[in-house]
Amino acid sequence: MTTMLTMESLKPEQSTFLKQTYPELTIIPVEALVADQLRQINIIYGYKNTYAKLLTQLLNDPQSKLKWLQTISAGVDYLPLAQLAKKHILVSSASGIHAQAISQNVFGYLLYWARALDKAIAAKTQHQYGLDPQKIVNLDGKTMMIFGTGHIGQQIAKVAQVFNMHVIGVNRSGRAKPSFDQIVDDQGYAALLADVAYIVNVMPLTTATHHFFNAQFFEQVNHQATFINVGRGPSVDETALINALSHGQIKAAALDVFEMEPLPQTSPLWQMNNVLITPHTSGLLEHFRIAFFNVFKPNLAQFMKDGTLIRNQIDYHAGY
Amino acid sequence: MTTMLTMESLKPEQSTFLKQTYPELTIIPVEALVADQLRQINIIYGYKNTYAKLLTQLLNDPQSKLKWLQTISAGVDYLPLAQLAKKHILVSSASGIHAQAISQNVFGYLLYWARALDKAIAAKTQHQYGLDPQKIVNLDGKTMMIFGTGHIGQQIAKVAQVFNMHVIGVNRSGRAKPSFDQIVDDQGYAALLADVAYIVNVMPLTTATHHFFNAQFFEQVNHQATFINVGRGPSVDETALINALSHGQIKAAALDVFEMEPLPQTSPLWQMNNVLITPHTSGLLEHFRIAFFNVFKPNLAQFMKDGTLIRNQIDYHAGY
């Protein structure tokens, strides 16, 4: 017998598929979980941080049989990875399923400003037909620098290339990745920052990326640059970002994630006209449950066969 | 001697290039034109409709030596094509140079709504962190139908494909074009309209396309569809469009062109929340003069050689 606790609900056809394919699999929705079932759990489907207490309980129980945690998110920065490593509990992420949505969100931000839709929308309320042509910016010919070259970074790069942008990717190894015109490593990007029009963060949050975008970073940036964070909030020193925005070190920022979420009422970001704020929605999908199950399915097949995973497995040490 | 009247200004380096390459070419900026030079003009560079009177004068003058009209625009619907044909005056358009800008404008409109940026921006003014996930729409998996499969249509299709949309092109011949998943002709599109999420018009305005998008058209459209016009205003029966919008036959419209421009103050479109209005700016480029000159340059070389053109020549009969 294998027991799976579901923290993300299954669609009826998904339940049916699982029952028919794996008759030996018991499924317990988290809402229906009773205490004496805890020790049966082998798999957690759709782990989310709101159930952190439950996970702690399992990790502290020497009789827990938990073997695999499938998270709901692409990033796993909120997990006790060292403890999971010690217990040999496999972790897999939802990496990949958010890439399309995030790329759409990023270009939604950029094009809103580039095509002066803010001005057009304001003019419409006044029934004003007219727009200062000087307010329009072309993406083509501009340089975008993307920090993080995984699924999400690659999809953003792919769109940028169709808009004839020059796309630079930054990753730790400096290794080439599809859809980028150029890849640089941690040492290589700073020299290029002065020519970058759009900076996009999609890096995972690790000790290496915490406060990566700090005062020193923003000092090197082109004053006409727009900063976009669809990665993780704590990768940015928010005080330094607010300074850079208010002192004209950068032109604008579009932010989906924040050092503290929800963004506190007292944050100066709310008041800034050159800032777009979305509440951690850049990765939202209309049909999330389908996309998520499709990531899980091949892993489950492998896990039921030999207890291993074939995709999206987290490296405990790297943190992604 | 060849004389060229410029209605779009040349950059200093462009003037220098022309003088050095074609010493036999005289350039007269339209602002400096005096009456007795009229009969010398062989080429008009950057023709725009504000000079319609001047063109009429030239066309009515039996001694005019005008041989070639290079328009500033992609569409040439405003030109007296029959008269130009009779006088064997070549016409070339700026087709192609607006494609990138227009594709960026189209996705600016779409993503503004799809990623619920309207809601996010409204929430920001209230310092509200939160967004109804139901308001978010994914482009991926949705169908876009593009009327017009030339330069502009193809570039829009290319972007749509990177967003994993299903892209249908509509043209007169039904002939395949790059970047479309499917091409249908005038007879084929109606049956597909019920499944289309985004309708984009980039057709040239001709007698065949005048009021193409009429009441009958909107009756066949999916009620969740968004209509985007970045082609020409009179291709749309605006009264029918307004009806379709106010009766929920379509969900929204993003309009860059109108039956009458500027859009009259009395138009109900100004008041509609499900309408985005831009003032014929979708094709605006930051570096227009460079892009425009690059279209003109190879044609001038050919024209100086043998009086013919090699690209962007208008078919008087087709009207594009």
Interface residues (C-beta under 8 A of the other chain):
Chain A: Q100 A101 S103 Q104 N105 F107 G108 Y109 L111 Y112 A114 R115 A116 L117 A120 I121 A123 K124 H127 Y129 G130 L131 P133 I136 V137 N138 L139 D140 G141 K158 V159 V162 F163 N164 E261 P262 L263 Q265 W270 V275 L276 I277 T278 P279 T281 S282 L284 L285 E286 H287
Chain B: Q100 A101 S103 Q104 N105 F107 G108 Y109 L111 Y112 A114 R115 A116 L117 A120 I121 A123 K124 H127 Y129 G130 L131 P133 I136 V137 N138 L139 D140 G141 K158 V159 V162 F163 N164 E261 P262 L263 Q265 W270 V275 L276 I277 T278 P279 T281 S282 L284 L285 E286 H287
